[in-house]
Amino acid sequence: MSEAPVVHGAVEVAGTAALTIIEGLMLALNDRNILPESEIVGVLKDALAAHESAAREEGAKPVHASVVVLLKTIINSGNSVRRPG
């Protein structure tokens, strides 16, 4: 009998699903020339700025700093718009 798969927290699962959906939407919008790469990167940078600001607030939740790291990685690697790294 096989072991049950590891179950992650509901927030982690929801966040991963949301990221996957949004990335797919951004790619589709870019592929169809609806949203240019510069606008997609702008959306990512706006999200980054919001979390950088939240991370600096007194009593900020550590998740904001983690989101900052993730967004910087996405922006710098080009993941969401298929740019070369």
N, C-alpha and C positions, 0 to 999 in steps of 0.2 A: 504494500500500500504506500503511495507517495505521500510526502509530507505536505501540509498546507502551505501555500505561499505566504511570504512575509507581508503583513498588512501594514501600510504606512498610515500616518495620521490623516484625518479627513482634510485638514487645511493643506497639508503637503500635496495630497492627491488633487484637490481643487485647484491649487496654484499651478501645478504641472499641467493639468488639463487646460486651464485658462491660457497659459503661455503657449501651448501648442496650437490652440484655436486661433489666438491673435497672430501668431507667427504665420500660420496658414493664410489668414485673411490678408495680412500685409503682403505676402508673396503673391497672392492672387491679384490684389490691386495693382501691384507693380508690374506683374506679367501682362496685365491687360492695359497698361499705360494709363491707368486711372489716377494712381498716386505715384509720383516720381520718387526715386531713391532719396533725394534731399528731404522730402517731406517725411518719409519714413524715419530717417535718421533724426529729423527734428522732433518727431513724436517720442522717440526713444530718449533724446536729450531732455525734453520737457519732463518726462517721467523721472529721469535721473536727477534733475534739479529739484523736483518735489521731494524725493527721498533724501537727497543731500541736506536739504533744509530741515526736514523732519528729524534726521539723525542728529542734527546739531542742537535741537531743542532739549531743554532740561527735562530729564525723566524719559527721554526717547526710548522706545522699544528697540532692542538689538536687531530686530528684523529689518529696520530701515538701512542699517549699515550693510547688512547682507545683500539687500536689494541693490544698493549702490554698487557693490562689487559685481553682482550679476549683470546689471545693465552696462557697466563699463566693459565687461567682457564681451557682451553681445555687440556693443557699438564698435569696439576695437577689432573684433574678429570678423564682422560683416555677416554673421549668421543669418540675420533676419532679412537681408536683402541680397543674398548670394554674391556679395562682393568678395574679391580676393582678400585674404587676411593681411 
